[in-house]
């Protein structure tokens, strides 16, 4: 799906989230919106790496498969937010093959030619500002450690990104409202059904996946949107 179509999906998800009155429906929308935002990040990784290859004259020479990383651990101290990315064998490649670009609110990690593959990780919309020139990485055995220098030392980050914070706040709000919902408006349910029935495969997968996960987490009976999917 193109970047433009994903942005349209996100805009519609946002509109429907504001209209939703039932927590389970909002859960579906919030999760589907997050999946679309993740897809945009993945597209940005591909564009970034393609630009780097072109700049380095490697566009025609490198046909390696790109692995888009999504799993990492993170921690923080008073001065740094620390990310830990596990990559088997990364210590064995040349250090010049591991690069990172920091900006005030983002970071892009790129690992070239590790066991015949390239790896990329992009984190956008950091919760707080960082100092790019004082941020750095270290390559350890089977791991890359990234140190993001906090612009405001001593400030605790409750989440890594602003998107994660919005999702957490929405989930907390919905959790408090469980059991207090009225029946969903017919118009909203119909919109959701139309989005699923008329959407492309990716949109259907996002809505179905988000709904299933919401149902499992809530431990509640079937109803509402699922009846029409």
N, C-alpha and C positions, 0 to 999 in steps of 0.2 A: 504494500500500500504506500502511496506517495505521502510526503511530508504534509502537503496541503490537505489531503483527505484526513490524515490523522488529526491535524489541527481542527478541522471541522467537527470531527467526532468528539474531541475534547470540549469544544465549545458547546456542543449539544448535550454532552454528559453534564457539564456544569449547570446548564439551564435546567435540566431535569432534576438534578440534585436539589436545587433551590425550590422546585415545585413539589418534590416528594414529601408525603406526609407519613409514610410507613417506614419504620426503621429497616426492615429487611429489603425493601425496594431501594432505599438509600444505600445500603451496604453493597448491593449489586452495582449500582451506578458508580459509587466511589471506587470500588475495586476495578471496574472496567475502565474508568478514567485513568487510574494509575497504570494499568497495562498499556493503554495507548500512549501515555507519557513515556513509558519505558521503551516502547517501539521508536519514538522520536529520538531518544538518546542513542539507541542502537544505530539508527540511520546516520546520526551525527558522527558516530565513531567511524562508520564506513567512509563518509565524506572526508573526515579528518585524515584518515590513513591514506586515502586515495590522493589527497593533496600533498601529503608528505612524500609519497612515492614519486609523484610527478616532479616535485621540487628536487628530489634526489636523483632524478633520471632513472628511477627503477620501475616506472609504470609498465614498461614492456618486458622487463626482465623478470619481475617477481610475479609468480602465479601461485604463491602459497595461499593456503586456506586461512581465512580469518576467523578466529574464535572470539566471540564477544563475551567477555567476562561479566558475570552478574553477582557472583558470590564473593564476599569478603567479610572480614571481621573488623571492628573498629573500637577504639578506646580513646581516652583523653586524659591529659594532665592539665595543669594550670596554663601551660604555654602552648601545648600542641594537641591537635586531633590526629590520632594515629590510625592508619588503615593497614591491614595485613592481607595480602593476596597470595594464596598458595599456588605455586606453579612448580611441578616436579622438574628438576634438572636445571632450573634457571641459573643456578650458581655456575654451571658448566659453560655457559655461553659468554661471549665477549661483553663486557660492561657497556660498550657503545651500542649494543643491540637493545638496551633497556633505556627508555627515555620517558620523561614526564613533562607536561606543560601545565603550569599553575596559573590561574588568574584569580581575581578578587573573590569570585564566587564559584569557581569550578576547577576541575583538574582532569587531565587526559593522560592515561598511562598507555604506552605502546611498547610491546615486546616483539622484536623481529627474529624470525628464523629460529624458533625453539622447537627442536624435533620436527623441522619442516613446516611449522605453522607460525602464523602471527597471532598475537593476542592483544586485545584492546579493552580498556575499561574507562568509561567516561562518567564522572559524577558532576552533574549540573545543579544549580540552585542550592548551594551550600547554605545551611541555616544562618551562619554568620560569616562575616568577612574574614579572609585570611591574608597574610602578607606573603605574596608570591615569591619574592626574592629571598625570603628566609625559610621557605619550605623546601624539602628535599626528600630523596629516597635512599634506601639502603637495600642492596641485594644480599639476602641471606640464603642459607641452604634450603632449597625448595620453597622459598618465600621472598616476596618483595614487601618491604615496610615503607610506607609513605608517611611523612611527617608534615602536617599542614600547620603552619605557624598561626596561632590565633591573633587576630588584630587587637582583640581586647583580652589581655591575659587575665586569668582567674574566672572568666565567664563560663558557666557550665552550659554545654550544648545538650538539650534534652533529646534531640534527634540529629541525624547527620545532614538532612536536607529539609528545605521548607516544604517540599511536597510530602515527605514523610510526616512532618509535624501536622499538616492539614489533615492527612488521613487519620493520624492518631487522635486529633481533636474531634474529628467527625465520629470516629469509632467510640470514643469515650462518651460523647453526647448521645449516640444511638444506644449505647449500653444502658445508660441511665433511663432511657425512654422505653426500654423493652417492657412490654406488658401494658403500656399506656396508649397504644396506637389505636386510631380509629380505622375503619375500612378504607383501603386505598381508593382514591378517586377513579371513576371509570375512565375519564379522559387520559390520565397518566398511565394506567395499565394498558390501555389501547395503544398509546404511543410506544410503550416498551415492547408490546407484541409486534407492532409494525416495524420497529427497529430491528428486531430479531428476524422476522419473516422476510423483510426486504433487504437486509444487510448482506454484505459479502461474507465469505467463509470465515475470515479473520474476526469480523465483528460478531458473528454468531458464536464463535469459539470464546471470545472474551466475555460475552454476556452469560453464556452457559456456564463457563468456568467460574465466573464470579458468583453467580447464583448458587451453584453447587457448594462452593466453599462457604458462602454465607449461611446456607441451610445447615451444613455440618457444624459450623461454629455455634449457631443459635440453638441447635438440638430441638428444633421446632417441627411441627407437622407440615405437610405439603399444602400449597395453596397459592392464591394470587397469581403472580406472573408465571410460575412453573406450570400451571394448568394449561396454559396456551402455548407452551414450548414443546 
